[in-house]
Amino acid sequence: MKLKVLFICLAAIALFSCEEDLDSVGVSMQPDKDKINVFADTISFQASTVKLDSMYSKTIYGLLGNIQDPSFGSLKAGYMCQFYAPEDGDLFVDTVIGHKIDSVSLSIYFSSWIGDSLAPMEVTVHPIVKKLEKNFYTNLDPTKYCDLQTILGKKVYTARNLNIPDENYSPDNLKEIRIKLPAKIGQDLYDEYRKPRPNAFSNLEDFNDFLKGFYLKSSFGSGNLINVYESHILLHYQRTVVGIDVDKNDSIYVAPTNQRFKVTPEVIQLNMYTNADDKDLLDSVKNPDRFFAKSPAGIVSKITIPIPEIIAKIGKKKLSNAKLSFSAFEKEIWDYAMPTSSQMLLVSPDSIVDFFEKKLPPNYVTSYPALNLGNTYNFGNISSLIKKAIEVAPEKDLELLMIPVSFQSQQTSNGGSYYYSTQNFLYPSAVAFKKSAELLRMPIVYTDSDK
């Protein structure tokens, strides 16, 4: 009975304590000289939609196609690429009969897509006439590198191969788009290979000077965007094969074969994305209740935190916690709606060049990660970032960017994990965040202790 009474008393004390004013919660169990006063408050901040001039997109993967989204606008994608040739490899190990390349084709393999799999699309191949530079940003002008008046090949395709019966079709298999190119491309390459070294095959740089690459442009159609897994060219020719016939006698026969040149990390692929309806997303008057982030369009969210207001509120007290989170609208429900971005990075604008070029992981001091959990993106405690801003530029508001990204993680021996690398998210995605005075508030905690 005594235990029951004691429990009721303790519960009453706890309930009374919860009703105290949160503006000043003292730690009264300590002696007065060691007492720490803890204060809680909220800070309003601003959020808007901005467009980056370009995005860093160094990758051997690409997007190809054109999609229209009624809420987030259009996205059109293509890419320019070089091909890899081993510097010390004997590429044509078989005798090319008649030293003749019969045909050349370019294959695009893709693993997935967004949009209508039956939408008719067309890809056009143009020659690159000026050697590509290692500028992996998406604001490139292809006319500076390509001859758009010359079409080497084109192909109309659908993401779903209609030549494969439904009973034999698997969505998990790699799909191929094969485009016929002029045989002269391969013949010129083979003739150069036959020359005594030094020739175009002496090193990779010379090879890419000789075969500068191709621009793959989405030239017709709307409603589908494929995720390109691999691109390569094939030189088709005849070779002599020595084998055994049915009577177990030596036999010589002619067989078709090919030599492949792939896009690899050693060479350059430059991805380009075009968005036709950015102005609507950037217009805060048209979108008073929301702000956006869209990939790979360079549409990101700008967060403005009032540092002078924080300083005025906390004075010389020590900021210990500042939790930042955002609520998003539900993804629209229709067949070809853009996926929602699952990972976000919070970082200052002047850090993004180094951050993405070096593929840095978030350090939880100047950059923070967030995952989409129930349409909420929670960056946790960003007080280190705010304290740094107070120290460096107390008179200025702190501007941050919230960017769709892809984090690469590693498992630890104790079952946990950590992020070791970050890249711009280069797959179609979009998020509409809620923009209301109630939601754009950041709870802060600060103390009057220097300990």
N, C-alpha and C positions, 0 to 999 in steps of 0.2 A: 504493500500500500504506500509506503514511504517513497519507493522508487517511482510509483505512478505520479505522486504529487510533485516529485522533483522534476520529472519529465515535463509535466504541464507548465511548471514555472520557467524552465529553460525555453520551451516553445514560445511562451509569452514574451520573454526577453528578446528572442530572435525576431519575432513579429514586430515588436516596437522598434528594434534597430533598423529594420528594412524600411520603416516609414520616415527615417531621418532624412533631412535635406541632403541630396547628393552633392550639392555644391561644396560641401565641406564635411568629409568623413574622417574623423580623427582616430588615430590608433592609440586608444587610451590605456592599453595594457602595459605601456612602457612608462618609465619615469619621465617627468616633464622635460628633462634635458635631452632625452633621446626621442622625444615624441615626433612622429612624422605626420603631418597633415596631408591628406589626399583629397584632391579636388577633381570633380567631374563636370564636363560641359560638352556642348556641341558647337561645331563650326560649320557654317554654310559655305559651299563652294560652287563653282560654275562648271558646266559641261557643254561642249559644242562639238560639231563635226567639222573636220578639216581634211584637206587632201595633201598628201605628200607629193613632192615633185617627181619622185621615183622610188623604187624599192630595189633592194639588193636581192638578186635571184640567181646566185651561182648554183647550178644543178645540171645534171644530165637528163632530168625529167622535164617534161613540158606539158602545155595545154594546147589544144587545137580545136577551134570551133567558135560558135557564137550562140549565146543564150540571151533570152529576154525574161526579166523578172518584173512583174507589175509593181512591186514594192521597192525593189532595190536597183532597178535599171538594167541596162545591158552590159554584157562582158564579152569581148571578142579577143581571141588569143591566137598567136602563132609564134614561130621561133626560127632563128638562124643558127646553123650548126656547122662545125668542122668534123672531120673524120680522122681516126687514128690509124697509123701504119707503123708497125714495129721497125725500129731503126736497123736492127741486125737480123731481121727475119727473112727467110727465103719464102716469099709469099706464094709464088707459083711453083710449088714443089713438083707438080705434074707438068709434063710437056703439053703446051697449048698447041693443039693441032692446027697447023697452018698459021700459027701466031695470030690467030683471029679471035677477037672477042665477039661473040654472037649477039649479045644483048646486055643491057644494064637495067636494073630496077632498084627502086628505093622502097624499103619496107619500114612502116611505122607500126610498132607494137604498142597496144594499150591494154591496161588492166581493168579500167573502170571508166565510167562516164557520169555526167549529170545531164538531165534533160530527157528528151524523147528519143529512145533508141531507134525509132523508125523514121526520124526526121532525115530527109535527104540533105546531105552536106557535100561540099566540094573542097578539095585541097589542091592548090596550085604550087608548083615548084619553080622557083626562079634562081638563076645563078648568082652567087656572090662574086663580085668583080674587084672589090677592094678588101684586102686582108682584114679579118676581124681583130678588134682590139680587146684587151681584157678589161672591158668595162661592163660589169655584170649588173648594171642598173636598167630598169625597165623603160626609161624615157628615150631609148634609142630611136633614131629615124632610119628605117630600113633603106630608104632611097639613097642614103649616103654610102651604102655598101653593096646594094643589089641593082641588077638590071631588071626592072619591073616590066620592061617592054618585051623581054625574052621569056617565053614559057617553055621550060624543059619537059614538063609533063603535068598532067592533072588527072584527078580521079574523083568520081562521084561515089559516095559510100554512105552506109548507115552504120551506126554503132552495133546494131544487131545484124549479124551476117545472115541474110535471108536464104542463102544457099545451103545452110545447115538445117536439117529437119529438127523439129522441136524435140524429138526423142533422143537426138544425139547432141543437143546443145547444152553446154555448161557455162553459166555466167562467170565461173571462176577461172576459166582458161584465158590465156593471152589471146587477144584478137589482132589480126594483121590487116593493114591497108597496104597494098603493093601497087606502086606507081611505075609505069614504064618510062625510062629515060632514053635519050639518044645513045646508040651503041658507041658513037664516036667518043663519048666521055670515057668509057672503059678502054677503048682502043688506044687513045692518047696516053692513058695511064699505063697501059701495058707496054707500049712502045718506049715510054720513058724508063720503065723498069728494066728493059732489056739493054739500055745504054750502059757503058762502063761507068763505074762510079768515079768521081762524084756525080750524082744525079738527084732527082727529086726524092729518092728513097734513102739518101745519105743520112738524113736526120728528120725529125718530125716537123721542124720549122720549114725546111725546104719542101716537104711534102704538102704542107698547108699553104705554101706559096703557089705550088703547082695546081692543086685541087683546093680551091678556097672555100668550098662548101656550098650550101643551098639555103634558101629562104623558103620555109613552108608556110604558106599563107592560106587562111580560111577565106575562100573567094566566093562562096555561094552557100546559101542556106542559113537557117536559124532554128534554134531549139535544142542543140546538142553541143556538148563540150567534152572531148575525150581527154583522159589523163595518160599522156604518152610515157610509156615505160622504157622504150628503146627505139633508136633510129639507126639504120645502117643501109649501105648500098651494097649491091651484089653485082659482080661481073661474071656473066655466064659464058662458058666456053666448053669445048670438047677436049677430052683427054684420052690417052691410050692406057688401057688397063690390061695387065697380064693376070690371067686366072686359070682355073681348071674347068674343063667342060664336063658334060654328063658322063663321058667315057673316061674321065680322069686323065685327060691329055691336056698339055699346056695349050692355052687359048689366049689370043690377043683380040680385044674388041674395043670399040669406041663407046665412051660413056659421058653423059653430060655432068658437069660439076660447076662450082662457082667459087669465087674469092670474095670474102666479106671484109668491109671496112666499117667500123662502128663508131658511134659517138661514145666517148669515154671521159673520165674525169681529167685526163691529160690534155684534152683539147677544149675548145670554147663552144658553149651553147648559150645563146642570148635569147631570153624569153621576152616577149612583148605583149602587153595587155592594153586594150583600148576600152574605155567606158564612155558611153554616149550620153548618159543621163546623170552625170555627177551633180549638176547644179541643183537638182531637186533635193538630193540628200544633204547638200551643203546649206540649203535655205532654211534658216531657223524660223522664219515666219510661216512657211508651209508646214513645219514640223515643230510646233510649240511644245509638244509633250514628249519628244523623243530626240535622241541623238544616235549616231550610227558608227559601226565599224564594218568594213567590207574588204574581203580579200579575193584575189590578189590585186585589188584595185588601188591600193594606197589610200583608201578612205579609212581614217582613224578617228578616235575620240580624243579631244583635248580637254584635260582637266586643269582647272585653275584654282589653286588653293591660296587664300588670302594670308600671306605670312605677316604683314603688318597688323592685321586684326588678331591673329594668334598671339603675337608679342604683346599687344595691348591688353589682351585678356589674361595671360598668364604672368605678365611682368617678368620678374627674375626667377620665378619658380621653374622647376625642372619638368619638361615634358617627358612622360614615360610611356604613353600609349596613344596611338591615333589609328583607329581602325577604319579602313576604307573598303567599301563594297558597293556593288551596283546590281540593280535588278533589271532583267531584260523581259521584253514581251515574249509571249509564247511564239514558237515557230509557226508560220502560216501552214495550214493544212491544205495542200493541193499536190497533185502528182509530181510536179517538177519544181517545187519550192527549193530555194537555196538552203543548204545545210547551215546549221548554227555553228559559229566558231566555238570550239571546245576549250581552247587555251588562249590566254591573254597575257601580255607583258606590259607592265607599267614602268616607264623609263623617261628620262628627260630628253628633249629634242636634240640637244647638242651631244648626246651620247650614242645616238642610233647608228652613226656611220661605223665607228669602231666596234660597237656591239655586234652588228650583223656581219661585218666583214671578217671579224675574228671568231664568230660563232660562240660568243661568251655565254655562260650560264647566268641566270639571275643570282645576285649576291646578297639579296635581302637587306642591302644598305642603300644602294642607289638604283636598284632595279628589283622588281617584285613580280612573281608569277601568280596567276589565278586560273582556276579551272571552273568550267560551267557545271555547277551542282544545283539542280532544280531551278534553272534560269537565274541563278545568282552567281556573280563573280566576286569572290572575297580575296582581297590582297593582304588581309591581316594587318599587322601593326607596322605602319610606315613612319613611325616617329623618328627613326634614324635619318630618313630622307628630309623630313621637315626640320630637324635640328641642324642638319648641314646647311639648309637654305637660310635658316635664321642666322647662322654663323657667317655665311659668305655674303648674302645679299638681303639684309633684314628689311630693306625698304621696298623690295620687289615681291610681287606675287610669284608663287611657284607654279610653273607650267609643266605639265607632264603629258605624255602621250600613252594611250591605251591601244595596243597594236595586236591584231591576231597573229599568233606565232605557232610554231611547232617545237616543243621541248623534247630533247633526247635524254632519256634517263638510264640509270645504271642501278642494278640491284646491289645491295650490300650484304656482307656475310651474316648480319644479324636479322635479315629479312626486310630491312627498310630499302629505301631508294633515294637517289639524289639526281638532280639535273646536271648534266655536264656540257650541254650545248644548246643553242637556240638558233632557229632560222625563221625567217618570214614564212607565214603559212601561204603556200603557193597553190592552194586548191580553192575552188569557189566556196565562199561562206559569207554569211552576213548576220549581223545582230542589230536589233533595234533596242536601245536601252531606254528605260523609263526616266523621264525628266520632270520631276516635280520638286517643289521646295521641301516637302517632307522627306524625300528620298536622297536629295543632294545635301545631306548633312553628315558630318563626320564626328563621332563621339571621341572626345579626348580625355585623357587622365594626366594630371600633373601634380607635383608635390613641392613642398617648400624645403626639402632636404637636399643637400649636396652629396649625400652618401649613396 
